[in-house]
Amino acid sequence: MSTLISQKTLDAASNCKHNHICTTNEGKPFCTIESVVGNTVFFTGTRHTPGCVYQCSFGSAYMCTCPVRQELFVKHGI
């Protein structure tokens, strides 16, 4: 699945602690995108337990700022 993600996007997510596992065939995104506002703000269903540098709280909700996860959702519906 890694060929689905542009190298530019992978480079933009260089702080990923999980080595972009969501881009492999065995892997899957750690978080589920619950809602999107204007294709720029991505809310996740729950907090990812092991932690993610790209997930941040917004009140009682959590937002995903990961370029890879956003591209997977927007371009591929994953």
C-alpha distances in whole Angstrom, upper triangle without the diagonal:
4,5,6,8,11,13,16,14,13,16,18,16,18,20,17,19,16,14,11,10,8,5,5,6,9,9,10,12,15,17,17,18,22,23,23,26,26,22,23,24,21,23,21,23,24,24,21,24,23,23,21,22,20,22,26,28,30,33,32,29,25,23,20,20,17,15,12,12,15,12,10,13,15,13,10,13,11
4,5,6,8,9,12,11,9,13,14,13,15,17,14,17,14,12,9,9,8,5,6,8,11,10,11,12,15,17,18,19,23,24,23,26,25,22,22,23,21,23,22,24,24,24,21,24,22,22,19,20,19,21,24,28,29,33,32,28,25,23,19,19,15,13,10,12,14,11,10,14,15,13,12,15,13
4,5,7,9,12,11,11,14,16,15,17,19,18,20,18,15,12,13,12,8,9,11,14,14,14,15,19,20,21,21,25,25,24,26,26,22,23,24,22,25,24,26,27,27,25,27,26,25,23,23,21,24,27,30,32,35,34,31,28,25,21,21,17,15,12,14,15,12,11,15,15,13,12,15,14
4,7,10,12,10,11,14,15,15,17,19,17,20,18,16,12,13,11,8,10,11,14,14,13,14,17,18,18,18,21,22,21,23,22,18,19,21,19,22,21,24,25,25,23,26,25,24,21,22,20,22,25,28,29,32,32,28,25,23,19,18,15,13,10,11,12,9,8,11,12,9,8,12,11
4,7,8,7,7,10,11,11,13,16,14,17,16,14,10,12,10,8,10,13,15,14,13,13,16,17,18,17,21,21,19,22,21,17,17,19,18,20,20,23,24,24,22,24,23,22,19,19,17,19,22,26,27,30,30,26,23,20,17,16,12,10,7,9,10,7,7,11,11,9,10,13,12
4,5,5,6,9,10,11,13,16,15,19,18,15,12,15,14,11,14,16,19,17,17,16,19,20,21,20,23,23,21,23,21,18,18,20,19,22,22,25,27,26,24,27,26,24,21,20,18,21,24,27,28,32,32,28,25,22,18,16,13,10,9,12,12,9,10,14,13,11,12,16,15
4,5,5,6,9,10,11,14,14,17,17,14,12,15,15,12,14,17,20,18,18,18,20,21,23,22,26,26,24,25,24,20,20,22,21,24,24,27,28,27,25,27,25,24,20,19,18,21,24,27,29,33,33,30,26,23,19,17,14,11,10,14,14,12,13,16,16,15,16,19,18
4,6,5,6,9,10,14,14,18,18,15,13,17,16,14,17,20,22,20,20,19,21,22,23,22,25,25,22,23,22,18,17,20,20,23,23,27,27,26,25,27,26,24,20,19,17,20,22,26,27,31,32,28,25,22,18,15,13,10,10,13,13,11,14,16,16,15,17,19,19
4,5,5,7,9,12,12,15,15,13,11,14,13,11,15,18,20,18,17,15,17,18,19,18,21,21,19,20,19,16,15,17,16,19,20,23,24,23,21,24,23,20,17,16,13,16,19,23,24,28,28,25,21,18,14,12,9,6,6,10,10,8,10,13,13,12,14,16,16
4,5,5,7,10,9,13,12,10,8,11,11,10,13,16,18,15,15,14,16,17,19,19,22,23,21,23,22,19,17,19,18,20,20,23,23,22,20,22,21,19,15,15,13,16,19,23,25,28,29,25,22,19,15,13,10,7,6,10,11,10,11,14,15,14,15,18,16
4,5,5,9,10,13,14,11,11,14,15,13,16,19,21,19,19,17,19,20,22,22,25,25,23,24,23,20,19,20,20,22,22,26,26,24,22,24,22,20,16,15,14,17,20,24,25,29,30,27,23,20,17,14,11,9,9,13,14,13,15,18,18,17,19,21,20
4,6,8,10,13,14,13,11,15,15,14,17,21,22,19,19,17,18,18,20,19,23,22,20,21,20,17,15,17,17,19,20,23,23,22,20,23,21,19,15,13,11,15,17,21,22,26,27,24,20,17,14,11,9,7,8,11,12,11,14,16,16,16,18,20,19
4,5,6,10,11,9,8,12,12,12,15,19,19,16,16,14,15,15,18,17,21,21,19,21,21,18,16,16,15,18,17,21,21,19,17,19,17,15,11,10,8,12,15,19,21,24,25,22,18,15,12,9,6,6,7,9,11,11,13,15,16,17,18,19,17
4,6,9,10,9,9,13,14,13,16,20,20,18,18,16,17,18,21,21,24,24,23,24,24,21,19,20,19,21,20,24,23,21,18,20,18,16,12,10,11,14,17,21,23,26,27,24,21,18,15,12,10,10,10,13,14,15,16,19,20,20,21,22,20
4,6,9,9,10,13,14,15,17,21,21,18,18,16,15,17,20,20,23,24,23,24,25,22,19,19,18,20,19,22,21,18,16,17,15,12,9,7,8,12,14,18,20,24,24,22,18,16,14,11,9,11,11,13,15,16,17,19,21,22,22,23,21
4,5,6,6,9,11,12,14,17,17,14,14,12,12,14,17,18,21,22,21,23,24,21,19,19,17,18,17,19,18,16,13,15,12,10,7,7,8,11,14,17,20,23,23,21,17,15,12,11,8,10,10,11,13,15,15,17,19,20,20,21,18
4,6,8,9,12,13,15,18,17,14,15,13,12,14,18,19,22,24,24,26,27,24,22,21,19,20,18,20,18,15,12,13,10,9,7,7,10,12,15,18,21,24,24,22,18,17,14,14,11,14,13,13,17,18,18,20,22,23,23,23,20
4,5,6,8,10,11,14,13,10,11,10,10,13,16,18,21,23,23,26,27,24,23,22,19,20,17,19,18,15,12,13,10,10,8,10,11,13,16,19,23,25,24,22,18,18,15,15,12,14,12,12,16,17,16,18,21,21,20,21,18
4,6,9,9,10,13,13,11,12,12,12,15,18,20,23,25,24,27,28,24,23,23,21,22,20,22,21,19,15,16,14,13,11,12,13,15,19,22,25,28,27,25,21,20,16,16,12,13,11,13,16,16,15,18,21,21,20,21,18
4,5,6,8,11,11,9,10,9,10,13,15,17,20,22,21,24,25,21,20,20,18,19,17,20,19,18,15,16,14,14,11,12,12,14,18,21,24,27,26,23,20,18,14,14,10,11,8,9,13,12,12,14,17,17,16,17,14
4,5,6,9,8,5,7,8,9,12,15,17,20,22,22,25,26,23,22,22,19,20,17,19,18,17,14,15,13,14,12,14,14,15,19,22,25,28,27,24,20,19,16,16,13,14,10,11,14,14,12,15,18,18,16,17,14
4,6,8,8,5,4,5,7,10,12,13,17,19,19,22,23,20,20,19,16,17,15,17,17,16,13,15,14,14,12,15,13,14,18,21,23,26,25,22,18,17,14,14,11,12,8,8,11,11,9,11,14,14,13,13,10
4,7,8,6,7,8,11,13,14,16,19,21,21,23,24,20,20,21,18,20,18,20,20,20,17,19,18,18,15,17,15,17,21,24,26,29,28,25,21,19,16,16,12,12,8,9,12,11,8,12,14,13,12,13,10
4,5,5,7,10,12,15,16,18,22,24,24,27,27,24,24,24,21,23,20,22,22,22,18,20,19,19,17,19,18,20,24,27,29,32,30,27,24,23,19,19,16,16,12,12,16,14,12,15,17,16,14,16,13
4,6,8,11,14,16,17,19,22,24,25,28,29,25,26,26,23,24,22,22,23,23,20,22,21,22,20,22,21,22,26,29,31,34,32,29,26,25,21,22,19,18,15,15,18,16,13,16,18,17,14,15,12
4,7,10,12,15,17,19,22,25,26,29,30,27,27,27,24,24,21,22,21,21,18,19,18,20,19,22,21,22,25,28,30,33,31,28,25,24,21,22,19,20,16,16,19,18,15,17,20,20,17,17,14
4,7,9,12,13,16,19,22,23,26,27,24,24,23,20,20,18,18,18,18,15,16,15,16,15,18,17,18,22,24,27,29,27,24,21,21,18,19,16,17,13,12,16,16,12,15,18,18,15,15,12
4,6,9,10,12,16,18,19,23,24,21,21,20,17,17,14,15,15,16,13,15,15,15,14,17,16,16,20,22,24,26,24,21,19,18,15,17,14,15,12,10,13,13,10,12,15,15,13,12,9
4,5,7,9,13,15,16,19,21,18,18,17,13,14,11,12,13,13,10,13,13,13,11,14,12,12,16,18,20,23,21,18,15,14,11,13,11,12,9,7,10,11,9,10,13,14,12,12,8
4,7,10,13,15,17,20,22,19,19,17,14,13,10,11,10,10,7,9,9,10,9,12,11,11,14,16,18,21,19,16,13,13,11,13,11,14,12,9,12,14,12,12,16,17,16,15,11
4,6,9,12,13,17,19,17,16,14,11,9,6,7,7,8,6,10,11,11,10,13,11,9,12,13,15,18,16,13,10,10,8,11,11,13,12,8,11,13,12,11,14,16,15,13,10
4,6,9,11,15,17,15,16,14,10,8,5,6,8,10,9,13,15,14,13,16,13,12,14,15,16,18,16,13,11,11,9,13,12,14,13,9,11,13,11,9,13,15,14,11,9
4,6,8,11,14,12,12,10,6,6,4,6,9,11,12,15,17,16,14,16,13,11,13,14,14,17,15,12,10,9,8,11,11,13,13,9,9,12,10,8,10,13,13,10,9
4,7,10,14,13,13,11,8,6,5,5,9,12,13,17,19,18,17,19,16,13,14,14,14,15,14,10,10,10,10,14,15,16,16,13,12,15,14,11,13,16,15,12,12
4,7,10,10,11,8,6,5,7,8,12,14,16,20,22,20,18,20,16,14,15,14,13,15,14,11,11,10,11,13,15,16,16,13,12,14,14,11,11,15,15,12,13
4,6,6,7,6,5,6,9,11,14,16,18,21,23,21,19,19,16,14,15,15,14,16,16,12,12,10,10,12,13,14,15,12,10,12,13,10,10,13,14,12,13
4,6,6,5,7,8,12,14,17,19,20,24,26,23,21,21,17,16,16,16,14,16,16,13,13,11,12,13,15,15,17,15,12,15,16,13,12,15,17,15,17
4,5,7,9,12,15,18,20,22,23,27,28,25,23,22,19,18,18,19,17,19,20,17,16,13,14,14,16,15,17,16,12,14,16,13,11,14,17,15,17
4,6,7,11,14,17,19,20,21,25,26,23,21,20,16,16,17,18,17,20,21,17,16,13,12,12,13,12,14,12,9,10,12,10,8,11,13,12,14
4,6,10,13,16,19,19,20,24,24,21,18,18,14,14,14,16,14,18,19,16,14,10,10,9,11,10,13,12,9,11,13,11,10,13,16,15,16
4,7,10,13,15,16,17,21,22,19,16,16,12,11,11,12,11,14,15,12,10,7,8,8,11,11,14,12,9,12,14,12,11,15,17,15,16
4,7,10,12,13,14,18,19,17,14,15,11,10,11,11,11,14,14,10,8,5,5,7,9,11,12,9,7,11,12,9,10,14,15,13,13
4,7,9,10,12,16,18,15,14,15,12,9,10,9,9,11,11,7,6,4,6,9,11,13,15,11,10,14,14,12,13,17,17,15,14
4,6,7,9,12,15,13,12,14,11,8,10,10,11,13,11,7,6,6,6,10,11,14,14,11,11,14,14,11,14,17,17,14,13
4,7,9,12,15,14,14,16,14,11,12,11,12,13,11,8,7,9,10,14,15,17,17,14,14,17,16,14,16,20,19,16,14
4,6,9,12,11,12,15,13,10,11,10,12,13,10,8,7,9,11,14,15,18,18,15,16,19,18,16,19,22,21,18,16
4,6,9,8,9,12,11,8,9,8,11,12,10,8,6,9,10,13,14,17,17,15,16,20,19,17,20,23,22,20,18
4,6,6,7,10,10,8,10,11,14,16,14,12,9,11,10,13,13,16,16,13,15,18,17,17,20,22,21,20,17
4,5,8,12,13,11,12,13,16,18,15,14,12,14,14,16,16,20,19,16,19,22,20,20,24,26,25,23,20
4,7,10,12,11,13,15,18,20,18,17,14,16,14,16,15,19,18,16,19,22,20,21,24,26,25,24,21
4,7,9,8,10,12,15,17,16,15,12,13,12,13,13,16,16,15,17,20,19,20,23,25,24,23,20
4,5,5,8,11,15,17,17,15,11,11,9,10,9,13,13,12,14,17,16,17,20,22,21,21,18
4,6,8,11,14,17,18,16,12,11,9,9,8,12,13,12,14,17,17,18,20,22,23,22,20
4,7,10,13,16,16,14,10,8,6,5,5,9,10,9,11,14,14,15,17,19,20,19,17
4,7,10,13,13,10,7,6,5,6,7,11,12,10,12,15,15,15,17,20,20,19,17
4,7,10,10,9,6,5,7,8,10,14,16,14,14,18,19,18,19,22,23,22,20
4,6,7,6,4,6,9,11,14,17,19,16,17,20,21,19,21,24,25,23,22
4,6,5,6,7,10,12,15,18,20,18,17,21,22,20,21,25,25,23,23
4,6,8,10,14,16,19,22,24,21,21,24,25,23,24,28,28,26,25
4,7,10,14,16,19,22,24,21,21,24,24,22,24,27,28,25,24
4,7,10,13,16,19,20,17,17,21,21,18,20,24,24,21,20
4,7,10,12,15,17,14,14,18,18,16,18,21,22,19,18
4,6,9,12,14,11,11,15,15,14,15,18,19,17,16
4,6,9,10,8,8,11,12,11,13,16,16,15,14
4,6,9,8,7,11,12,12,13,16,17,17,16
4,5,5,6,9,10,11,12,14,15,15,14
4,6,5,6,9,10,10,12,13,14,13
4,5,5,6,9,10,10,11,12,11
4,5,5,6,9,10,10,10,8
4,5,5,6,8,10,10,9
4,5,5,6,7,9,9
4,6,6,5,6,5
4,6,6,4,5
4,6,6,8
4,6,8
4,5
4
